């Protein structure tokens, strides 16, 4: 039951972190000077993704430190990644109007990609997010 509660908590934190990162950078992107410039949008979208990954790294370091075994870390972290990837991919495929305000970190490459290949940004962002789950323990040990 502990792992289930921790998984729900991690899923909620993932969506909250995504919304915070999205709102901060979407407000900057929607300014008159930023929106028409694809390079500025790329930089702001990439900054949103990096902040998103960094906040999750900090979050998962704490989760890993509190875990007594690998299951207590990997199950909540992987469930958060899986649910986030499924929900954001679904809304991306449906062209949800508020996607920019909820899931901006997954659109980091879109300003420079052809519209036919814009989905690559979502795939790359989710793969980076998944990779962070497995890279957090080794990076944490390297730091200390």
C-alpha positions as CSV (number, residue, x, y, z in Angstrom):
1,X,0.0,0.0,0.0
2,X,2.9,2.3,0.7
3,X,4.2,2.0,-2.8
4,X,0.8,2.7,-4.3
5,X,0.4,5.8,-2.2
6,X,3.9,7.0,-3.2
7,X,3.1,6.3,-6.8
8,X,-0.1,8.5,-6.7
9,X,1.9,11.2,-4.9
10,X,4.7,11.1,-7.5
11,X,2.1,11.2,-10.4
12,X,0.5,14.3,-8.8
13,X,3.9,16.0,-8.3
14,X,4.8,15.3,-11.9
15,X,1.7,17.0,-13.2
16,X,2.1,19.9,-10.8
17,X,5.8,20.4,-11.8
18,X,4.7,20.3,-15.5
19,X,2.0,22.9,-15.0
20,X,4.4,25.2,-13.1
21,X,7.1,24.9,-15.8
22,X,4.5,25.4,-18.5
23,X,2.9,28.5,-17.1
24,X,6.2,30.2,-16.3
25,X,7.5,29.8,-19.8
26,X,4.3,30.1,-21.7
27,X,3.8,33.5,-20.3
28,X,7.2,34.5,-21.7
29,X,6.5,32.8,-25.1
30,X,3.2,34.5,-25.6
31,X,4.8,38.0,-25.5
32,X,4.7,39.9,-28.7
33,X,8.5,39.8,-29.1
34,X,8.9,36.1,-28.4
35,X,6.1,34.4,-30.3
36,X,7.2,35.3,-33.9
37,X,10.8,34.4,-33.3
38,X,11.3,30.6,-33.5
39,X,14.8,30.7,-31.9
40,X,13.5,32.5,-28.8
41,X,10.6,30.0,-28.6
42,X,13.1,27.1,-28.9
43,X,15.3,28.5,-26.1
44,X,12.3,29.1,-23.8
45,X,10.8,25.6,-24.5
46,X,14.2,24.0,-23.9
47,X,14.5,25.9,-20.7
48,X,11.1,24.7,-19.6
49,X,12.2,21.1,-20.3
50,X,15.5,21.5,-18.5
51,X,13.7,23.0,-15.4
52,X,11.2,20.2,-15.6
53,X,13.9,17.5,-15.6
54,X,15.9,19.3,-12.9
55,X,13.0,19.6,-10.5
56,X,12.2,15.9,-11.1
57,X,15.9,15.0,-10.5
58,X,15.8,16.8,-7.1
59,X,12.5,15.2,-6.3
60,X,13.7,11.7,-7.2
61,X,16.9,12.1,-5.3
62,X,14.8,12.6,-2.2
63,X,12.6,9.7,-3.1
64,X,15.6,7.4,-3.7
65,X,17.2,8.5,-0.4
66,X,14.0,7.6,1.5
67,X,13.6,4.3,-0.2
68,X,14.7,1.1,1.5
69,X,14.9,-0.9,-1.7
70,X,14.9,-0.3,-5.4
71,X,11.2,-1.1,-5.8
72,X,10.2,1.8,-3.5
73,X,12.0,4.1,-5.9
74,X,11.4,2.6,-9.4
75,X,7.7,1.8,-9.1
76,X,6.6,5.4,-8.2
77,X,9.1,7.0,-10.6
78,X,8.2,4.8,-13.5
79,X,4.5,5.1,-12.9
80,X,4.8,8.9,-12.8
81,X,6.6,8.8,-16.1
82,X,4.2,6.3,-17.7
83,X,1.1,8.2,-16.6
84,X,2.5,11.6,-17.6
85,X,3.6,10.2,-21.0
86,X,0.2,8.6,-21.7
87,X,-1.8,11.6,-20.7
88,X,0.3,14.2,-22.4
89,X,0.6,12.1,-25.6
90,X,-3.2,11.7,-25.7
91,X,-3.8,15.4,-25.3
92,X,-1.1,16.1,-27.9
93,X,-2.7,13.8,-30.4
94,X,-6.1,15.5,-29.8
95,X,-4.5,19.0,-30.1
96,X,-5.9,20.0,-26.7
97,X,-6.2,23.8,-26.6
98,X,-4.5,24.2,-23.2
99,X,-1.6,21.8,-24.0
100,X,0.9,24.7,-24.0
101,X,-0.2,25.6,-20.4
102,X,-0.1,22.1,-19.1
103,X,2.6,20.1,-21.0
104,X,5.0,22.7,-22.5
105,X,8.2,20.8,-21.6
106,X,7.3,18.1,-24.1
107,X,7.2,20.6,-27.0
108,X,10.8,21.8,-26.7
109,X,11.8,21.1,-30.3
110,X,8.6,22.1,-32.1
111,X,9.7,25.7,-33.1
112,X,12.5,24.2,-35.3
113,X,10.8,21.1,-36.6
114,X,8.6,20.8,-39.7
115,X,4.9,20.4,-38.6
116,X,4.9,16.9,-40.0
117,X,7.6,15.9,-37.6
118,X,6.6,17.9,-34.5
119,X,5.6,14.7,-32.7
120,X,9.3,13.9,-32.4
121,X,9.6,16.6,-29.7
122,X,7.1,14.8,-27.5
123,X,8.9,11.4,-28.0
124,X,12.3,12.8,-27.3
125,X,11.0,14.6,-24.2
126,X,9.4,11.5,-22.8
127,X,12.6,9.4,-23.5
128,X,14.7,12.0,-21.6
129,X,12.2,11.9,-18.8
130,X,12.3,8.1,-18.7
131,X,16.1,8.2,-18.9
132,X,16.2,10.4,-15.8
133,X,14.6,7.7,-13.7
134,X,17.5,5.4,-14.4
135,X,20.2,8.1,-14.3
136,X,19.2,9.6,-10.9
137,X,20.7,6.9,-8.7
138,X,24.1,6.9,-10.4
139,X,24.2,10.7,-10.6
140,X,23.3,10.9,-6.9
141,X,26.1,8.6,-5.9
142,X,28.6,10.5,-8.1
143,X,27.6,13.7,-6.3
144,X,28.4,12.5,-2.8
